[in-house]
Amino acid sequence: MLWMSKGNETKERIIQQAAELFNRQGYAGSSISDIMQITGLQKGGIYNHFKSKDDLALQAFDYAIAQIIQAKLAALRGKRNAIERLQALNGVFRMHMDNPQNPIVKGGCPLLNTAVESDDAHPALRERTQRAMTSWRNMICKIIEKGVARAEIRRDVNADEVATIIISTLEGGVMMSKLYGDTIHLERVINYLNDYVERHLKV
């Protein structure tokens, strides 16, 4: 078991709580006072670990995305067929439905939320969001490319096009389910994408 200093424990706790706050209220909608309230720390206690609110926002975003990446990697474990791997990635979004109180997902997808909020006023956060999105796209593309090489996926499939369709459809389902407070929209999207992968990509 790795030992963590009290200072590092405090920093990790701030990052986790800030990630939840930013995902619910947005970066612009969350003040230092809000962060102080959820952490129980004074401003000096927060800035003892972070240079600025922007610094905290970037680390909180990285934390939230890391949780999602871990869930994706766990879903892929033990699955070798490309079709099964794509469907497993779609299934990761079931955590929105199976555990709606998960602190990372109950406010919606942090990647979607940050992509919508980040603009020219927050270039570092925007760049971080693009990097996370590109990583997701690359993960899907690599699965498809390997699937083509193994004759599991049709050779005429455009990997990047499929990545756009899958990501946009999933995030749209998350948005609608969050807006209406009804997971049926995300459930429909996951079922549709799993069928799409099976019918249109499989050899």
N, CA, C and O of each residue as an XYZ file, in Angstrom:
812
protein
N       0.846     -1.199      0.000
C       0.000      0.000      0.000
C       0.875      1.240      0.000
O       1.763      1.377      0.841
N       0.630      2.145     -0.939
C       1.426      3.340     -1.047
C       1.009      4.341      0.010
O      -0.174      4.563      0.267
N       2.031      4.940      0.615
C       1.767      5.944      1.639
C       1.650      7.304      0.977
O       2.456      7.644      0.111
N       0.663      8.078      1.372
C       0.460      9.403      0.828
C       0.485     10.405      1.976
O      -0.169     10.200      2.999
N       1.239     11.486      1.807
C       1.320     12.493      2.856
C      -0.020     13.178      3.036
O      -0.872     13.147      2.149
N      -0.197     13.796      4.193
C      -1.456     14.486      4.470
C      -1.692     15.600      3.456
O      -2.825     15.841      3.040
N      -0.609     16.279      3.061
C      -0.740     17.345      2.068
C      -1.230     16.822      0.738
O      -2.087     17.435      0.100
N      -0.682     15.674      0.311
C      -1.116     15.076     -0.950
C      -2.546     14.562     -0.864
O      -3.305     14.651     -1.829
N      -2.909     14.025      0.293
C      -4.285     13.561      0.489
C      -5.252     14.727      0.368
O      -6.305     14.611     -0.259
N      -4.888     15.850      0.970
C      -5.740     17.037      0.902
C      -5.872     17.528     -0.531
O      -6.964     17.891     -0.970
N      -4.762     17.539     -1.259
C      -4.797     17.980     -2.655
C      -5.679     17.065     -3.498
O      -6.472     17.549     -4.305
N      -5.554     15.756     -3.324
C      -6.371     14.804     -4.069
C      -7.854     14.997     -3.755
O      -8.705     14.910     -4.640
N      -8.146     15.257     -2.495
C      -9.546     15.471     -2.096
C     -10.106     16.744     -2.731
O     -11.251     16.759     -3.183
N      -9.315     17.794     -2.768
C      -9.758     19.038     -3.402
C     -10.040     18.808     -4.880
O     -11.057     19.258     -5.408
N      -9.131     18.104     -5.539
C      -9.298     17.831     -6.970
C     -10.580     17.050     -7.227
O     -11.345     17.392     -8.129
N     -10.817     16.009     -6.445
C     -12.011     15.196     -6.626
C     -13.284     16.001     -6.396
O     -14.221     15.929     -7.192
N     -13.320     16.760     -5.321
C     -14.510     17.537     -5.009
C     -14.718     18.660     -6.024
O     -15.856     18.969     -6.378
N     -13.641     19.267     -6.489
C     -13.747     20.316     -7.497
C     -14.229     19.743     -8.824
O     -15.006     20.382     -9.533
N     -13.768     18.532     -9.162
C     -14.199     17.888    -10.405
C     -15.711     17.683    -10.402
O     -16.381     17.911    -11.409
N     -16.238     17.251     -9.264
C     -17.683     17.056     -9.134
C     -18.419     18.387     -9.250
O     -19.451     18.483     -9.913
N     -17.877     19.407     -8.599
C     -18.507     20.729     -8.621
C     -18.509     21.320    -10.026
O     -19.547     21.780    -10.501
N     -17.356     21.312    -10.694
C     -17.266     21.876    -12.040
C     -18.173     21.123    -13.008
O     -18.744     21.720    -13.921
N     -18.305     19.814    -12.807
C     -19.142     19.033    -13.713
C     -20.624     19.349    -13.526
O     -21.402     19.275    -14.477
N     -21.011     19.698    -12.310
C     -22.414     20.054    -12.045
C     -22.729     21.493    -12.426
O     -23.758     21.768    -13.045
N     -21.844     22.407    -12.057
C     -22.131     23.831    -12.192
C     -21.353     24.520    -13.309
O     -21.652     25.660    -13.665
N     -20.374     23.844    -13.852
C     -19.536     24.474    -14.862
C     -18.402     25.244    -14.211
O     -18.458     25.593    -13.032
N     -17.375     25.499    -15.003
C     -16.213     26.218    -14.483
C     -16.588     27.663    -14.145
O     -16.297     28.153    -13.054
N     -17.240     28.336    -15.100
C     -17.602     29.737    -14.883
C     -18.621     29.887    -13.759
O     -18.637     30.900    -13.060
N     -19.473     28.874    -13.588
C     -20.526     28.954    -12.581
C     -20.092     28.543    -11.192
O     -20.894     28.564    -10.258
N     -18.830     28.169    -11.043
C     -18.304     27.746     -9.743
C     -17.286     28.778     -9.250
O     -16.286     29.046     -9.916
N     -17.548     29.335     -8.109
C     -16.658     30.351     -7.542
C     -15.704     29.716     -6.536
O     -15.880     28.571     -6.122
N     -14.703     30.480     -6.158
C     -13.788     30.024     -5.113
C     -14.565     29.786     -3.818
O     -14.244     28.873     -3.057
N     -15.582     30.606     -3.570
C     -16.420     30.407     -2.383
C     -17.114     29.062     -2.418
O     -17.240     28.397     -1.389
N     -17.569     28.653     -3.608
C     -18.197     27.333     -3.760
C     -17.186     26.227     -3.440
O     -17.510     25.250     -2.765
N     -15.970     26.398     -3.931
C     -14.930     25.406     -3.688
C     -14.590     25.348     -2.199
O     -14.382     24.269     -1.642
N     -14.535     26.512     -1.564
C     -14.276     26.559     -0.132
C     -15.371     25.829      0.641
O     -15.100     25.123      1.612
N     -16.607     26.011      0.193
C     -17.741     25.399      0.889
C     -17.718     23.879      0.800
O     -17.957     23.200      1.798
N     -17.435     23.338     -0.379
C     -17.479     21.875     -0.526
C     -16.262     21.200      0.090
O     -16.331     20.046      0.514
N     -15.139     21.926      0.136
C     -13.925     21.322      0.691
C     -13.769     21.589      2.182
O     -13.047     20.872      2.876
N     -14.447     22.623      2.671
C     -14.301     23.002      4.074
C     -12.983     23.693      4.360
O     -12.548     23.776      5.508
N     -12.343     24.193      3.295
C     -11.052     24.869      3.442
C     -11.191     26.367      3.200
O     -12.117     26.818      2.526
N     -10.273     27.114      3.751
C     -10.208     28.539      3.468
C      -9.476     28.750      2.138
O      -8.847     27.834      1.608
N      -9.570     29.952      1.622
C      -8.953     30.251      0.329
C      -7.456     29.936      0.351
O      -6.921     29.365     -0.600
N      -6.788     30.311      1.440
C      -5.360     30.045      1.539
C      -5.039     28.567      1.517
O      -4.014     28.158      0.970
N      -5.918     27.753      2.114
C      -5.723     26.312      2.124
C      -5.826     25.715      0.738
O      -5.163     24.723      0.432
N      -6.663     26.320     -0.111
C      -6.803     25.851     -1.495
C      -5.605     26.301     -2.320
O      -5.006     25.509     -3.047
N      -5.263     27.577     -2.199
C      -4.160     28.109     -2.997
C      -2.795     27.632     -2.501
O      -1.776     27.890     -3.141
N      -2.776     26.955     -1.393
C      -1.544     26.327     -0.933
C      -1.167     25.148     -1.827
O      -0.009     24.736     -1.887
N      -2.194     24.606     -2.531
C      -1.983     23.436     -3.388
C      -2.085     23.764     -4.873
O      -1.603     22.999     -5.709
N      -2.707     24.891     -5.209
C      -2.932     25.243     -6.615
C      -2.574     26.704     -6.859
O      -2.822     27.565     -6.015
N      -1.986     26.971     -8.023
C      -1.560     28.332     -8.347
C      -2.748     29.271     -8.533
O      -2.672     30.458     -8.217
N      -3.844     28.724     -9.050
C      -5.006     29.549     -9.382
C      -6.220     28.649     -9.565
O      -6.112     27.423     -9.519
N      -7.357     29.259     -9.771
C      -8.568     28.495    -10.073
C      -8.393     27.754    -11.401
O      -8.862     26.626    -11.553
N      -7.719     28.389    -12.354
C      -7.466     27.742    -13.640
C      -6.634     26.476    -13.459
O      -6.912     25.448    -14.075
N      -5.623     26.559    -12.617
C      -4.765     25.404    -12.335
C      -5.588     24.269    -11.736
O      -5.436     23.112    -12.128
N      -6.454     24.598    -10.793
C      -7.326     23.589    -10.188
C      -8.276     23.005    -11.216
O      -8.518     21.798    -11.224
N      -8.819     23.853    -12.088
C      -9.764     23.393    -13.107
C      -9.111     22.377    -14.041
O      -9.729     21.373    -14.393
N      -7.869     22.631    -14.443
C      -7.171     21.716    -15.347
C      -6.911     20.373    -14.677
O      -7.092     19.320    -15.289
N      -6.487     20.415    -13.416
C      -6.217     19.162    -12.705
C      -7.502     18.406    -12.398
O      -7.521     17.175    -12.409
N      -8.570     19.137    -12.127
C      -9.862     18.496    -11.875
C     -10.392     17.840    -13.150
O     -10.959     16.748    -13.100
N     -10.205     18.505    -14.290
C     -10.630     17.933    -15.566
C      -9.842     16.664    -15.860
O     -10.412     15.653    -16.269
N      -8.518     16.720    -15.651
C      -7.678     15.539    -15.872
C      -8.134     14.372    -14.993
O      -8.149     13.221    -15.431
N      -8.501     14.682    -13.760
C      -8.976     13.647    -12.832
C     -10.261     13.007    -13.360
O     -10.387     11.783    -13.385
N     -11.206     13.839    -13.778
C     -12.492     13.325    -14.262
C     -12.306     12.450    -15.497
O     -12.915     11.386    -15.612
N     -11.458     12.908    -16.422
C     -11.225     12.140    -17.642
C     -10.506     10.834    -17.327
O     -10.769      9.811    -17.959
N      -9.602     10.864    -16.355
C      -8.886      9.644    -15.966
C      -9.852      8.581    -15.457
O      -9.650      7.391    -15.699
N     -10.905      9.005    -14.752
C     -11.899      8.049    -14.265
C     -12.615      7.375    -15.430
O     -12.884      6.174    -15.395
N     -12.917      8.149    -16.449
C     -13.602      7.603    -17.620
C     -12.688      6.662    -18.399
O     -13.118      5.605    -18.858
N     -11.422      7.056    -18.542
C     -10.457      6.208    -19.252
C     -10.311      4.867    -18.540
O     -10.269      3.821    -19.187
N     -10.233      4.895    -17.224
C     -10.121      3.654    -16.456
C     -11.329      2.762    -16.691
O     -11.197      1.544    -16.812
N     -12.515      3.376    -16.755
C     -13.741      2.602    -16.999
C     -13.714      1.984    -18.393
O     -14.157      0.850    -18.578
N     -13.198      2.719    -19.371
C     -13.119      2.196    -20.737
C     -12.134      1.038    -20.823
O     -12.425      0.010    -21.434
N     -10.983      1.209    -20.218
C      -9.977      0.145    -20.246
C     -10.482     -1.111    -19.541
O     -10.218     -2.229    -19.983
N     -11.204     -0.919    -18.451
C     -11.778     -2.061    -17.733
C     -12.802     -2.784    -18.601
O     -12.876     -4.012    -18.589
N     -13.594     -2.015    -19.357
C     -14.615     -2.607    -20.221
C     -13.991     -3.398    -21.365
O     -14.564     -4.387    -21.823
N     -12.821     -2.967    -21.827
C     -12.160     -3.635    -22.956
C     -11.402     -4.888    -22.537
O     -11.096     -5.748    -23.363
N     -11.100     -4.980    -21.238
C     -10.280     -6.090    -20.755
C     -10.920     -7.442    -21.086
O     -12.086     -7.682    -20.773
N     -10.147     -8.309    -21.717
C     -10.633     -9.649    -22.025
C     -11.398     -9.757    -23.327
O     -11.798    -10.852    -23.721
N     -11.611     -8.618    -24.014
C     -12.352     -8.641    -25.283
C     -11.384     -8.382    -26.425
O     -10.695     -7.362    -26.442
N     -11.332     -9.300    -27.374
C     -10.371     -9.189    -28.481
C     -11.047     -8.846    -29.800
O     -10.459     -8.153    -30.631
N     -12.270     -9.317    -30.005
C     -12.964     -9.043    -31.262
C     -13.338     -7.556    -31.348
O     -13.834     -6.986    -30.376
N     -13.105     -6.939    -32.490
C     -13.309     -5.502    -32.658
C     -14.767     -5.094    -32.428
O     -15.032     -4.050    -31.831
N     -15.699     -5.903    -32.894
C     -17.118     -5.577    -32.705
C     -17.458     -5.567    -31.219
O     -18.131     -4.658    -30.733
N     -16.993     -6.573    -30.511
C     -17.242     -6.647    -29.063
C     -16.587     -5.475    -28.331
O     -17.145     -4.954    -27.366
N     -15.410     -5.065    -28.787
C     -14.699     -3.961    -28.134
C     -15.431     -2.631    -28.337
O     -15.526     -1.820    -27.415
N     -15.941     -2.418    -29.535
C     -16.711     -1.194    -29.790
C     -17.989     -1.172    -28.960
O     -18.352     -0.138    -28.399
N     -18.662     -2.304    -28.884
C     -19.893     -2.381    -28.092
C     -19.598     -2.227    -26.606
O     -20.413     -1.682    -25.861
N     -18.439     -2.704    -26.177
C     -18.047     -2.545    -24.778
C     -17.825     -1.077    -24.443
O     -18.195     -0.619    -23.362
N     -17.215     -0.333    -25.377
C     -17.023      1.098    -25.161
C     -18.361      1.820    -25.066
O     -18.542      2.704    -24.229
N     -19.299      1.435    -25.933
C     -20.644      2.017    -25.849
C     -21.251      1.737    -24.474
O     -21.908      2.590    -23.876
N     -21.010      0.517    -23.992
C     -21.586      0.101    -22.722
C     -21.058      0.856    -21.524
O     -21.701      0.887    -20.475
N     -19.866      1.480    -21.669
C     -19.329      2.265    -20.554
C     -20.314      3.355    -20.154
O     -20.398      3.731    -18.985
N     -21.051      3.854    -21.127
C     -21.998      4.932    -20.832
C     -23.198      4.446    -20.031
O     -24.001      5.252    -19.561
N     -23.324      3.124    -19.872
C     -24.396      2.616    -19.022
C     -24.175      2.999    -17.564
O     -25.099      2.917    -16.755
N     -22.954      3.418    -17.223
C     -22.711      3.841    -15.842
C     -23.555      5.062    -15.512
O     -23.846      5.323    -14.344
N     -23.946      5.809    -16.537
C     -24.852      6.941    -16.311
C     -26.209      6.429    -15.820
O     -26.883      7.074    -15.016
N     -26.590      5.252    -16.327
C     -27.901      4.715    -15.972
C     -27.828      3.813    -14.747
O     -28.680      3.875    -13.861
N     -26.787      2.967    -14.712
C     -26.680      1.988    -13.625
C     -26.308      2.632    -12.294
O     -26.672      2.129    -11.231
N     -25.586      3.742    -12.357
C     -25.176      4.413    -11.129
C     -25.278      5.920    -11.308
O     -24.263      6.612    -11.382
N     -26.519      6.433    -11.379
C     -26.705      7.863    -11.631
C     -26.155      8.762    -10.541
O     -26.002      9.965    -10.755
N     -25.852      8.199     -9.364
C     -25.300      9.010     -8.281
C     -23.771      9.027     -8.282
O     -23.150      9.644     -7.416
N     -23.169      8.344     -9.264
C     -21.718      8.406     -9.383
C     -21.313      9.870     -9.454
O     -21.807     10.591    -10.321
N     -20.430     10.333     -8.573
C     -20.109     11.756     -8.514
C     -19.517     12.333     -9.786
O     -19.614     13.537    -10.026
N     -18.907     11.487    -10.601
C     -18.318     11.981    -11.837
C     -19.355     12.083    -12.946
O     -19.273     12.986    -13.778
N     -20.330     11.174    -12.976
C     -21.258     11.153    -14.100
C     -22.609     11.772    -13.794
O     -23.374     12.039    -14.721
N     -22.933     12.013    -12.525
C     -24.286     12.482    -12.235
C     -24.540     13.890    -12.769
O     -25.690     14.296    -12.934
N     -23.463     14.634    -13.038
C     -23.631     15.953    -13.634
C     -23.573     15.919    -15.148
O     -23.605     16.964    -15.799
N     -23.486     14.712    -15.716
C     -23.326     14.583    -17.157
C     -21.886     14.222    -17.482
O     -21.062     14.087    -16.578
N     -21.578     14.066    -18.750
C     -20.231     13.703    -19.167
C     -19.305     14.913    -19.031
O     -19.578     15.953    -19.630
N     -18.217     14.808    -18.261
C     -17.320     15.958    -18.091
C     -16.683     16.418    -19.393
O     -16.382     17.601    -19.550
N     -16.473     15.494    -20.331
C     -15.901     15.882    -21.614
C     -16.888     16.740    -22.394
O     -16.514     17.773    -22.950
N     -18.147     16.314    -22.435
C     -19.184     17.087    -23.119
C     -19.372     18.440    -22.445
O     -19.403     19.473    -23.114
N     -19.497     18.435    -21.123
C     -19.740     19.682    -20.402
C     -18.617     20.685    -20.613
O     -18.866     21.871    -20.830
N     -17.383     20.205    -20.549
C     -16.243     21.108    -20.693
C     -16.089     21.563    -22.137
O     -15.707     22.706    -22.387
N     -16.382     20.684    -23.090
C     -16.300     21.061    -24.500
C     -17.279     22.186    -24.817
O     -16.955     23.099    -25.577
N     -18.469     22.121    -24.238
C     -19.475     23.158    -24.469
C     -19.059     24.468    -23.807
O     -19.246     25.546    -24.370
N     -18.492     24.363    -22.606
C     -18.174     25.575    -21.846
C     -16.868     26.226    -22.272
O     -16.770     27.453    -22.300
N     -15.861     25.420    -22.607
C     -14.550     25.992    -22.919
C     -14.610     26.747    -24.245
O     -15.190     26.269    -25.220
N     -14.014     27.911    -24.266
C     -13.988     28.741    -25.470
C     -12.682     29.508    -25.504
O     -11.725     29.143    -24.820
N     -12.635     30.567    -26.294
C     -11.399     31.318    -26.431
C     -10.971     31.983    -25.126
O      -9.814     32.378    -24.981
N     -11.898     32.107    -24.177
C     -11.572     32.713    -22.892
C     -10.792     31.744    -22.002
O     -10.146     32.165    -21.043
N     -10.850     30.448    -22.317
C     -10.152     29.434    -21.530
C      -9.353     28.527    -22.469
O      -9.680     27.349    -22.608
N      -8.311     29.058    -23.115
C      -7.568     28.274    -24.120
C      -6.920     27.005    -23.578
O      -6.876     25.990    -24.273
N      -6.420     27.050    -22.354
C      -5.764     25.860    -21.794
C      -6.770     24.742    -21.561
O      -6.483     23.576    -21.833
N      -7.951     25.097    -21.057
C      -8.998     24.108    -20.823
C      -9.529     23.572    -22.146
O      -9.825     22.383    -22.261
N      -9.648     24.427    -23.123
C     -10.100     24.008    -24.450
C      -9.112     23.024    -25.070
O      -9.507     22.012    -25.650
N      -7.812     23.338    -24.940
C      -6.785     22.462    -25.487
C      -6.811     21.104    -24.795
O      -6.644     20.072    -25.446
N      -7.020     21.097    -23.480
C      -7.080     19.867    -22.704
C      -8.286     19.046    -23.158
O      -8.192     17.823    -23.265
N      -9.396     19.690    -23.422
C     -10.616     19.006    -23.855
C     -10.433     18.396    -25.238
O     -10.845     17.262    -25.482
N      -9.814     19.151    -26.140
C      -9.546     18.624    -27.481
C      -8.634     17.407    -27.414
O      -8.822     16.437    -28.147
N      -7.650     17.467    -26.533
C      -6.718     16.353    -26.383
C      -7.454     15.097    -25.906
O      -7.206     13.999    -26.404
N      -8.358     15.269    -24.942
C      -9.128     14.133    -24.425
C     -10.048     13.565    -25.498
O     -10.190     12.348    -25.622
N     -10.673     14.450    -26.274
C     -11.549     13.998    -27.351
C     -10.756     13.256    -28.419
O     -11.202     12.223    -28.919
N      -9.589     13.772    -28.770
C      -8.742     13.126    -29.768
C      -8.314     11.739    -29.300
O      -8.248     10.801    -30.095
N      -8.026     11.616    -28.015
C      -7.647     10.316    -27.459
C      -8.784      9.315    -27.608
O      -8.545      8.156    -27.949
N     -10.012      9.745    -27.358
C     -11.182      8.874    -27.503
C     -11.358      8.469    -28.961
O     -11.577      7.297    -29.266
N     -11.260      9.447    -29.860
C     -11.383      9.155    -31.292
C     -10.317      8.157    -31.732
O     -10.605      7.216    -32.471
N      -9.090      8.369    -31.275
C      -7.992      7.474    -31.651
C      -8.224      6.056    -31.140
O      -7.899      5.082    -31.820
N      -8.788      5.947    -29.940
C      -9.069      4.625    -29.377
C     -10.046      3.865    -30.273
O      -9.842      2.686    -30.561
N     -11.094      4.537    -30.706
C     -12.088      3.911    -31.583
C     -11.463      3.558    -32.930
O     -11.671      2.462    -33.450
N     -10.693      4.494    -33.493
C     -10.071      4.263    -34.803
C      -9.121      3.073    -34.772
O      -9.103      2.272    -35.706
N      -8.339      2.951    -33.719
C      -7.384      1.839    -33.623
C      -8.113      0.499    -33.532
O      -7.679     -0.492    -34.120
N      -9.225      0.477    -32.791
C     -10.012     -0.758    -32.694
C     -10.533     -1.149    -34.068
O     -10.486     -2.319    -34.446
N     -11.028     -0.172    -34.811
C     -11.575     -0.437    -36.145
C     -10.465     -0.888    -37.104
O     -10.638     -1.846    -37.857
N      -9.336     -0.194    -37.067
C      -8.229     -0.541    -37.968
C      -7.713     -1.956    -37.706
O      -7.413     -2.697    -38.643
N      -7.614     -2.324    -36.436
C      -7.197     -3.693    -36.107
C      -8.271     -4.683    -36.538
O      -7.966     -5.786    -36.990
N      -9.533     -4.277    -36.393
C     -10.631     -5.141    -36.810
C     -10.627     -5.390    -38.304
O     -10.938     -6.491    -38.757
N     -10.275     -4.365    -39.071
C     -10.160     -4.522    -40.527
C      -9.018     -5.477    -40.853
O      -9.158     -6.356    -41.703
N      -7.895     -5.299    -40.176
C      -6.719     -6.154    -40.428
C      -7.007     -7.608    -40.095
O      -6.437     -8.505    -40.715
N      -7.881     -7.859    -39.126
C      -8.217     -9.225    -38.710
C      -9.459     -9.756    -39.412
O      -9.953    -10.834    -39.082
N      -9.964     -8.994    -40.386
C     -11.168     -9.383    -41.142
C     -12.386     -9.512    -40.244
O     -13.249    -10.357    -40.478
N     -12.458     -8.677    -39.218
C     -13.632     -8.628    -38.327
C     -14.545     -7.467    -38.705
O     -15.737     -7.470    -38.395
N     -13.965     -6.474    -39.380
C     -14.706     -5.287    -39.810
C     -14.465     -5.089    -41.300
O     -13.372     -5.349    -41.803
N     -15.501     -4.626    -42.002
C     -15.414     -4.442    -43.448
C     -14.280     -3.488    -43.823
O     -14.008     -2.526    -43.104
N     -13.627     -3.757    -44.941
C     -12.477     -2.964    -45.374
C     -12.870     -1.561    -45.815
O     -12.035     -0.657    -45.789
N     -14.123     -1.357    -46.221
C     -14.535     -0.042    -46.716
C     -15.021      0.889    -45.606
O     -15.492      1.991    -45.887
N     -14.910      0.459    -44.354
C     -15.351      1.288    -43.230
C     -14.347      2.415    -42.990
O     -13.142      2.176    -42.907
N     -14.851      3.639    -42.880
C     -14.019      4.800    -42.575
C     -13.964      4.953    -41.058
O     -14.953      5.338    -40.435
N     -12.812      4.653    -40.463
C     -12.681      4.614    -39.006
C     -12.998      5.955    -38.350
O     -13.717      6.007    -37.352
N     -12.464      7.033    -38.907
C     -12.677      8.350    -38.294
C     -14.139      8.780    -38.398
O     -14.666      9.444    -37.505
N     -14.784      8.395    -39.496
C     -16.207      8.709    -39.669
C     -17.038      7.971    -38.623
O     -17.952      8.548    -38.035
N     -16.728      6.716    -38.394
C     -17.445      5.934    -37.389
C     -17.213      6.512    -35.990
O     -18.132      6.558    -35.172
N     -15.994      6.947    -35.723
C     -15.686      7.553    -34.429
C     -16.543      8.785    -34.193
O     -17.058      8.989    -33.094
N     -16.696      9.614    -35.234
C     -17.543     10.805    -35.124
C     -18.981     10.417    -34.820
O     -19.620     11.014    -33.953
N     -19.491      9.419    -35.530
C     -20.884      8.985    -35.343
C     -21.104      8.447    -33.928
O     -22.079      8.806    -33.269
N     -20.203      7.592    -33.466
C     -20.363      6.980    -32.144
C     -20.296      8.031    -31.041
O     -21.165      8.080    -30.171
N     -19.262      8.872    -31.080
C     -19.081      9.864    -30.016
C     -20.221     10.865    -30.004
O     -20.777     11.158    -28.945
N     -20.580     11.398    -31.175
C     -21.641     12.400    -31.240
C     -22.982     11.835    -30.787
O     -23.747     12.520    -30.109
N     -23.267     10.597    -31.156
C     -24.530      9.978    -30.778
C     -24.589      9.712    -29.276
O     -25.606      9.979    -28.637
N     -23.504      9.189    -28.714
C     -23.471      8.933    -27.270
C     -23.622     10.228    -26.472
O     -24.405     10.295    -25.525
N     -22.872     11.245    -26.862
C     -22.930     12.503    -26.118
C     -24.298     13.159    -26.260
O     -24.778     13.806    -25.329
N     -24.922     12.995    -27.414
C     -26.281     13.513    -27.585
C     -27.261     12.801    -26.672
O     -28.169     13.418    -26.116
N     -27.069     11.481    -26.521
C     -27.924     10.720    -25.613
C     -27.751     11.146    -24.173
O     -28.719     11.227    -23.417
N     -26.494     11.421    -23.790
C     -26.224     11.906    -22.438
C     -26.918     13.242    -22.214
O     -27.547     13.456    -21.178
N     -26.802     14.135    -23.183
C     -27.400     15.460    -23.074
C     -28.915     15.378    -22.907
O     -29.481     16.060    -22.053
N     -29.582     14.542    -23.725
C     -31.029     14.432    -23.642
C     -31.474     13.804    -22.329
O     -32.444     14.251    -21.719
N     -30.763     12.765    -21.894
C     -31.113     12.112    -20.628
C     -30.939     13.067    -19.457
O     -31.743     13.066    -18.525
N     -29.891     13.880    -19.503
C     -29.666     14.858    -18.447
C     -30.747     15.930    -18.475
O     -31.260     16.326    -17.429
N     -31.092     16.398    -19.664
C     -32.093     17.456    -19.815
C     -33.459     17.020    -19.301
O     -34.143     17.777    -18.611
N     -33.850     15.804    -19.639
C     -35.177     15.312    -19.264
C     -35.178     14.534    -17.952
O     -36.241     14.205    -17.425
N     -33.998     14.238    -17.426
C     -33.947     13.439    -16.207
C     -34.484     12.038    -16.434
O     -35.097     11.443    -15.548
N     -34.245     11.513    -17.641
C     -34.771     10.210    -18.029
C     -33.696      9.457    -18.816
O     -33.282      9.905    -19.886
N     -33.250      8.326    -18.296
C     -32.162      7.578    -18.934
C     -32.586      6.836    -20.206
O     -31.748      6.231    -20.875
N     -33.874      6.878    -20.544
C     -34.348      6.156    -21.727
C     -33.648      6.628    -22.990
O     -33.414      5.836    -23.903
N     -33.307      7.920    -23.053
C     -32.671      8.456    -24.262
C     -31.279      7.870    -24.450
O     -30.902      7.519    -25.568
N     -30.526      7.762    -23.387
C     -29.202      7.154    -23.472
C     -29.307      5.657    -23.739
O     -28.492      5.096    -24.472
N     -30.303      5.012    -23.148
C     -30.531      3.582    -23.385
C     -30.807      3.331    -24.865
O     -30.263      2.393    -25.448
N     -31.648      4.164    -25.473
C     -31.960      4.023    -26.900
C     -30.716      4.206    -27.755
O     -30.505      3.474    -28.722
N     -29.897      5.182    -27.398
C     -28.688      5.474    -28.152
C     -27.712      4.296    -28.094
O     -27.153      3.899    -29.117
N     -27.512      3.747    -26.912
C     -26.586      2.612    -26.770
C     -27.091      1.415    -27.555
O     -26.310      0.749    -28.235
N     -28.376      1.134    -27.472
C     -28.949      0.012    -28.225
C     -28.800      0.228    -29.727
O     -28.477     -0.701    -30.467
N     -29.037      1.463    -30.170
C     -28.919      1.780    -31.602
C     -27.480      1.601    -32.072
O     -27.242      0.995    -33.117
N     -26.524      2.119    -31.316
C     -25.120      2.032    -31.722
C     -24.615      0.599    -31.731
O     -23.846      0.218    -32.613
N     -25.037     -0.194    -30.764
C     -24.635     -1.597    -30.758
C     -25.172     -2.323    -31.987
O     -24.488     -3.164    -32.571
N     -26.394     -1.994    -32.370
C     -26.988     -2.584    -33.577
C     -26.276     -2.061    -34.825
O     -26.023     -2.818    -35.762
N     -25.955     -0.770    -34.836
C     -25.244     -0.151    -35.957
C     -23.894     -0.818    -36.181
O     -23.529     -1.129    -37.315
N     -23.160     -1.034    -35.108
C     -21.852     -1.684    -35.210
C     -21.990     -3.103    -35.751
O     -21.206     -3.541    -36.592
N     -22.991     -3.804    -35.257
C     -23.216     -5.203    -35.664
C     -23.639     -5.289    -37.134
O     -23.153     -6.143    -37.875
N     -24.536     -4.412    -37.544
C     -25.116     -4.510    -38.890
C     -24.242     -3.872    -39.976
O     -24.162     -4.394    -41.088
N     -23.604     -2.775    -39.669
C     -22.932     -1.996    -40.720
C     -21.408     -2.102    -40.731
O     -20.769     -1.725    -41.714
N     -20.826     -2.607    -39.654
C     -19.362     -2.686    -39.616
C     -18.862     -4.130    -39.733
O     -17.812     -4.388    -40.322
N     -19.619     -5.049    -39.173
C     -19.175     -6.439    -39.119
C     -19.087     -7.068    -40.500
O     -19.937     -6.839    -41.360
N     -18.061     -7.849    -40.691
C     -17.883     -8.563    -41.989
C     -18.993     -9.575    -42.183
O     -19.024    -10.270    -43.199
